[in-house]
Amino acid sequence: MSDASCATTVSKALKINNDLSRYGAFAEIGAGQEVARHFFQAGKASQTIAKTISAYDMIVSDEIYGREANGRYVCEPRLEKMLGHEYTLLIERLSTPRGAKTCFFSFASTVATASSSSNKQSHGWMGVRFQATPGGPDNEIILHVRMLDRHRLQQQESLGVLGVNLLYCAFYGLADTDNFVPQLVENLKEGQVVIDVIKFKGPAVAHFDNRLMNLELVRRGLAEAIMFSPKNEILNVSDAVYGKSLLIQRGTFRPVTSTHIDVIQKGMAQMKADVKNMEGKDLEILPVMEMTMHNLTTDGHVNESDFLARVEVLTSLGYHVMISNFRLFYTLKRFIRRYNQNLMALIMGASHLEKLFEESHYKNLEGGLLEGLGKLMEQKTKVYVYPHKTPDLCLTTKSFFPKAHLRHIYAYFVESKQIVDVSGCDETADYLHSGDVVKMIESGDSRWEQFVPQKVVSAIKSQKLFGFK
């Protein structure tokens, strides 16, 4: 998974053990002491390890770290408590005898492993809190990881390798931000782990942009998707979507237009009624603006400032933003269903129906388009269609006519209310694409200001975004 093979896991652990300036504690729950084991096996572990602990029993764990309000153990708040508790004890007990020459650290993980025959997910949180200089302030790097190996023993092995890599990167890899992620997965095989969250905090890691580092995980295929909150925070997708109904609008959002906002608002109105009818109760609806890596890259490269601008503008409007590797909607739906079984809807302009029914998109499936659409739409998954209105015509579900041999398939989805109009032509303005607005901005045509929200106008002008001069 890395760009170039380098040191082995054992040699990395031994280098840390021989570094007399590093001294710390290991707290690992759920999969044994897989990371600490490597340091014991490498030799000279007494020079690095002050303490190891595996508070495996739930009552014991709660007595040490406190009980979570939601009763969960494999979660980010539990990891933070573990890191904080062990780090504080180290500082209190050892600052006087060795603090002048020692960079203290605490490593923690809380993990749930599962065999391939189980329906449970193999995942966990892992992190390190550390000093970069003796007596200096603490810094932190944490990860959320899913283990993809079939058997528990293999999952534990990959956890051990990843944990050693995390410590090695924290101690010796902070200067090279470009190679941090490749070094993090060194000595792991492709398809062993998914890292879908990485967070940096503290002065020694202030040069890492959390948003760009998480984007790098998606770009390298280590994560299928990442999510940003309206506060521009990195979220774990499974936690963010849990217990909610989802409304997802895909686009480039360069920039987000008034049309995009009307699309999501009319979708929300439609979904409130559908949620009540299908779920029998009022569930929170989470509107998500989604971009694919395909829409962010040019010649294989990501324009980082452009990406950050798009995310910041969308989150400033109060929306969650998802970046994914899913080119086709059925793969996005399958990903969401891993964490959420409630009603979800994908909302699109009527002109995109043609792409949805383009057979070439499904040529990798044995059942072709029929299999792809069957995987996309089921009882609790809908496609909402927003009118595509121009001065000359207005497209809705009623004005879309697929190829003759596909018309019965399309009619089935429409009649079963899995493809649904969310508005009529009289209730919408002309459909405006992001590209139309960019052309106006670049040409100095001030009319563009009429077609984006006022907050976006201010951001484009003040930050000179999207070609504004």
N, C-alpha and C positions, 0 to 999 in steps of 0.2 A: 504493500500500500504506500510505501514511501518512495521518493524519487531515487534514492540511492541507499544501498545497504551500508550500514556503518557499524558501530559497536554492538556487541551482543548484549542481551539483557543482563547476563551475569557480569560482564565487564563494566556496564554502567553502574550496577549496584556496588561493585567493588570500588569503583572510582569515588562514589559518594562515601563509602565506608572509610576510605583512606583520606578523605577531606576532613581534617580535624576541626574545621570551623563550623561544620554542620552537626547538629544534634537535635533529636526530636522524638516524638511519640507517634505510635500508629494505633488507630482505633478502627477496626473493621467488623462490620455486622453483616451477616447473611450468607457469605460464601467462604467462610474461613479466613485465615490471615494470609491471603494469597500474595499480597505485596510485601509484607514483612518477611515472608518465607524466603524471598529472593535475596534479601540482605543477610539473613542468617546463613544461607547456603553459599553466598559469595565469600564469607569469611571476614573477620575483624568487625563484626556487627556491633560489638560493644562500643566501638568508637562513634557510632551513629545513633544507635537506638537507646533511648532512655527508658522506654516502656512500650510494650504492646498490650493491647486489650481487645477482647472480642466479647462484648456484652450481648451475647446471643439470646439469652432469655429476655422476653419482653418486659417482665416486671423489673429485672435487674437493669435493663436499658433505661426504663422510665425513671428508676430511682437515681441513676447517674445523670441523665440528660434532660429529664422532664418529659411529660406526656404531651403528644401533639393533640391539638384541639380536634382534629379530624380522625385521630386514632391510627394514622398511618405511620409506618416506619421507614419506608423507602420513599423519601421525599426531600426536597431541598431544605426546608426548615430543620429537619432532623440532622442533615449533614452539617448545617451551619452551627447547630448546638454542639455537635461532636467536635468540630474544629475549634470552636471557641472555648469549650470546657478544657480540652486537653492542652491547648496552647496557653491558656491562663495558668493552669497548674504548673506547666514548665517554667514560665516566667517567675511565678511566685517562689518556686522551690529552688531554682537553679541560677537565677540572675546573680546572686551574690557570689557563689563560688566560681562561676565560669562565664558570666554574662559579658565580660570585657573582651573575650576572644571568640565568642560563640554566636552563630546565627541560628536561633532556635526555629523549629518548625513543628507543625502537627499535620499528619496525614490522616484522612478519614474516608471511609466508604460505607455506604449502606445499600445493600444489593439483594435482589431476589432472583435466584436462578431457577430454571425449570427445564424439565426434559422435553424432548420433541413431542411426546405423547400427551403432554399437558396443554390445556387451553390458556394457561397463565403466560404472561410475558416475562422474559428474562431481561431485566433492566436494573439500573442503579445510578446513584449519585456518588461522585468521587471528587475529592478536592485536597488542596494543600494550602495551609496558612504559614507564611514564612517571613523571616527577616532577611533582607538583602545585605545588611551590614550589622555587626554586633551592636546590640542596643538600639537598633533602628526600628522604624515603624513596621507594623505587619502589613503584608500583602496577601492576596488570595487569588487562586485560580481554581475554578470548579467546572466539572463536566457532568452532563447527563449522557449515559451510554446505554445502548441496547446490545445484547450479546446474541449473535445469530447462529452460533454453533449448535448442533443438535443435542449434544450431551452436556450434562452439568460439569463434568471434569474439564471438558474443552473450554467451556465458558469461564471456569475458574482460572484456567491457564491464561486465557486472553486478558482477563482482568489483572492478573499479576504483571503481565508484560506492560499493559497500559499504565498501571500505577507507577512502575519503575520509570517509564518514559516521562510521565508527568512530573515526577520529582527531578529527573535529570534535566528536563526542559526548564523547570522553574529555577534551578540552581545554575545552569550553564548555557541556556538557550534563549535568554531574554533579549539579547542584542539583535538577533536575526529574526525579525518578525515574519519575513517571507517564508522561512523554513521551519517555523514553529510547528505548524500543523503536520507537515511530512515527518518531522522528528517525533511527534507525539504518537504516531502510529507505526513507527519503525519496528520491524520484526513481527508485525502482525500480517496475516494473509488477507487478501481482498475478500470481503464478505464475512469477516469474523465479527466486526463490531460496527455499529452506527453511533456516531457522536452527534447528537442533535442540539446540544447546548454547550457553549463554552463562555465563561465569564471571567473577566479580569478586574481586580480591584486593588488599589493601593499605588503609592508613588513609584515603586520600582517597575510597575507594569502600566503606567499611565500612557505610554506611547502605543499601547495596543488599543485599537478601536473595536469595541465589542461587536458592533454591527458588521464591520468588515471581516472580522475573524469568523463570525458565524456564517457570513456569506461564503467565505472560503471553504467551510465544511460542505456546503451545498455544491459549490463549484467542483470540488474534488470528488463528489459522490459519496462522501462520508455521512452526509445527512440527506434525507429525501426532501425535507422542508424545514424552514425556520420561521418564527413568528415574532413580530414586534407589537408591543402594546401601544395604546394611545399616548403613553408617557415615554415612548421610544425605548422601552426596556425589552430585553430578550426574554421570551417566554418559552417554556416547555409546551409543545403543541398539545400533548395529551392532557396536561393540566388545564390549558386554556380552553379547550373545547368540551371538557367533561361536563355532562349534564345539561348542555345547551342545544338549541336548534341552530343550524348554521346556514347563513346566506352568503354565497361566495360570488364575487364579480371578478372576472379575469380581465386584465388589460395591461397596457404599457404605462398608462397614467403619466405620460410625459408631454404636458402636465395633466393632472386630473381636471376634467371639465365640468361645467354645470350639467351636462348630459349624464356623466357618470354619477353625479350626486342624485339626480332625478331617478336614474335607474335603480339605485340602491334603496331610495326612499319608497318608490312604488313597490319594489320587491318586499320591503319590510311590511308594508300594508297588506299585501297579499299573504305573506307568511303568517302574520298574526292570526288571520282567519283559518288558515290551513292547520296551524299548530293546535288551535282550540278544537277543531273538528277531528284531527287524527290522534292527538295525544290525550285529549280529554281534560287538559289542564293548561294553564299558562306557563310555558317554559320561556326562559330568557333566550332571546334571539341574538346571536353574535354575527354582525355584518363584517365580512372579511374582504379586503381588497387584495387580490392575489396577482403576483407577477411570476412568470417562469424565468429560469436562467436564460432560456433562449431569447427572451425579450430584453435581457440586460446585457447580452454579450454582442460584441462586434469583432469579427475575425478571431473569435475565441477569447477575447479580452473583455474585462469589465471596466467601464469608466466609473471609477469609485466615487468621484465627486457627484456625478450624475445620479448614481444609484442612491447615495445618501440624501440628495436633494429630493428625490421622489419619495423616499421613505419618510423623511421629515415632514414634507408637505401633507402626505396622507395621514400620518399620525396626529399632526397638529389639528386636523379636522375631526379628530375623535375616532378614527377607524383603526382596527387591527389590520396589520399588513402581513401577508404570508409570501415568502419566496420559495418556490418549489422547483423540482426537477421533472415535473409531470407534464409531458407534452399533450397527452390525451386525458380527457375528463374522467374516463372510467378508472384510470390509475390513481388520479387524485381522490376519487370517491372511495376506492379500495383502501387507500391510506387513512382517510378520515374514519372509516368504519372500524379500523383497528381500535379506536378509542371512543367512538360515539355511535350509538344506534338510533339516535333521535332523528326527526325530520331534518333533512338538509336539502337545499335548493341551489342550483347553479343558475345564475341569471345572465342572459346575453341579449344582444341586439338581434332582431329578426334576421338581419343579413348573415349572421353566423350559423344559422340553421343549415345552410348549404355545406359548410365545413363539417358540421356534426354528422351529416349524411354522406360525406365523401368516402367512398369505399376504400380508396388507397391508404387511408389512415389506419385501417384495421387489417392490412395484408399479413401482419405477423401472427394473427390469430387464426386458428384452424377454422373457426366458424365465421370468420370475416366480420363484416359490419353487424350482422345479427348477434354474434357473440359479444362484440364490443358494446353495443347499445343495451344488450341484456345485462351485462355486467354493470353498466352505468345506472340504469333505471330499474328500481324495484319499488315496493310499496311506499317506502319512506324517503325516496329520492326523486326530486322533480327537476325539470328544466323550466325556468320561468323565461318568457320571451317578451322583451320590451320592443315597442314599435320602432322600426327604422324609417324615419320620416324625412323626406327631402321635398323641395318645392314641386317636384314632378310626380312623386308617388309615396305611398306609405305601406311598408311591409309588416305583416303580422303572421301568425300561424296559418291564417286562412289564405294568405297570398303566397305561401311557399309550396312549390310543386316539385318534389324530388323526381328522380328518374322513374319511369313507368314501373319497373319491377320492384321499386322501393316504396311505392305509394301506399300499399296495404300496411306495410310496417309502420310508416309514419302515421297513418290513420289510426292504427291501434294505440299508439302512444298518446295521440291527441284525445281520442275518445275515452281512454282510461284516465285522462286528466294527469298524465305524467309529463306532458308538454303543455304548458298553460300560458295564455296571454296575461300580462299583468296590467295592461292599460290599453285604452283605445286610441286611435289616431287623433281624435279631437282633444284629448287631455295632455298631449305632448307637443313640445316644440320640435323644430328640425334637429335631427341627430347630428351631433358634432364630434368628430374624431379628434384625438390628441394631435395627430399630424396636421390637421387643418389649422389648429391654434399655433403650433410651432412655426408653420409657414408665415403666419401673420406676424408673429414675434420677430422672426429673423428678417422680415422685409420692412419692419418698422411701422406696420399697419396697426394703429392704436385700437382698432375694433376688437382685438383679441381680449381686451379687458372685459367686454360684455359677456364673454363665454366661459369664464372661470370664476369660482367663488372669490369674494373680495379678499379673504385671507390669503388666497393663492396669488392674487395680483400683487399684494404687498410683498410676499416672499420672493416672487420672480423679480420684482424691481429692486428690492434691497440687496438681494444676493446675486443679481444678474444671471439668472438661471435660464436654461434652454435657449441660449442665443440672444437673450435680451441685451441691448447695448444702451 
